[in-house]
Amino acid sequence: MAELHSEAENIENTAQCIIDAFKEFRVRGGSVLHYQQLYPYLQERYPHYKDVQKEAEHHLAKEGYINPAPDGLMLTQVGHEKVWGKNE
């Protein structure tokens, strides 16, 4: 039986998967991670993302890590430091 998670856990897990995707696809601050790359990545790693994706994106935007872009998510400078560390 599939393990059930709370909505908050799903949002947090989806947000972390999005952050991981920026690293996987080597996206740097000011660049966009396109949805055509992100969706298959999320589907493979965290299939529960569909229910909470918008909330996870909103959470990351509120933290200052991303900005919405027309065809994906742009990594901000703050997000760049979260993904890559301050020295990169």
C-alpha positions in Angstrom: 0.0 0.0 0.0 1.3 3.5 -0.9 2.4 5.6 2.0 0.1 8.5 2.7 1.6 12.0 3.3 0.1 15.2 4.6 -0.4 18.0 2.2 2.3 20.0 4.0 4.7 17.1 3.5 3.8 16.8 -0.2 4.4 20.5 -0.7 7.8 20.3 1.1 8.8 17.2 -0.9 7.7 18.7 -4.2 9.6 22.0 -3.4 12.7 20.0 -2.6 12.4 18.0 -5.8 12.1 21.3 -7.7 15.3 22.6 -6.0 17.0 19.3 -6.9 15.9 19.6 -10.5 17.7 23.0 -10.8 20.9 21.2 -9.7 20.3 18.1 -11.9 19.9 20.4 -15.0 22.7 22.7 -14.0 20.5 25.8 -14.0 22.2 28.9 -12.6 20.8 32.1 -11.1 18.9 34.1 -13.7 18.2 31.1 -15.9 15.0 29.2 -16.4 14.2 25.5 -15.8 11.6 24.7 -18.4 8.5 22.8 -17.5 9.3 20.3 -20.3 12.3 19.3 -18.3 10.8 19.7 -14.9 7.6 17.6 -15.3 9.3 14.4 -16.3 11.9 14.9 -13.5 9.1 15.3 -10.9 7.1 12.4 -12.3 10.0 10.1 -11.9 11.1 11.2 -8.5 7.9 12.3 -6.7 4.7 11.3 -8.5 2.6 13.0 -5.8 3.8 16.4 -7.1 0.7 17.1 -9.3 -1.6 17.7 -6.3 0.6 20.4 -4.8 2.9 21.7 -7.5 1.5 25.2 -7.5 1.7 25.4 -3.7 5.3 24.2 -3.8 6.1 26.8 -6.5 4.4 29.5 -4.4 6.4 28.4 -1.3 9.7 28.6 -3.2 8.8 32.0 -4.7 7.9 33.3 -1.2 11.3 32.2 0.0 12.8 34.1 -2.9 14.3 31.1 -4.6 12.4 31.2 -7.8 10.3 33.5 -10.0 7.7 32.3 -12.4 8.6 32.5 -16.1 6.2 31.9 -19.0 7.6 28.4 -19.8 9.2 27.4 -16.5 10.8 28.6 -13.3 13.6 31.1 -13.1 16.2 30.6 -10.4 16.9 33.8 -8.5 20.3 34.7 -7.0 19.0 33.6 -3.6 17.9 30.3 -5.1 21.3 30.0 -6.8 22.9 30.2 -3.4 20.5 27.6 -2.0 21.2 25.2 -4.9 24.9 25.8 -5.4 26.2 27.5 -2.2 27.4 31.0 -1.8 30.8 30.4 -3.3 29.7 29.3 -6.8 
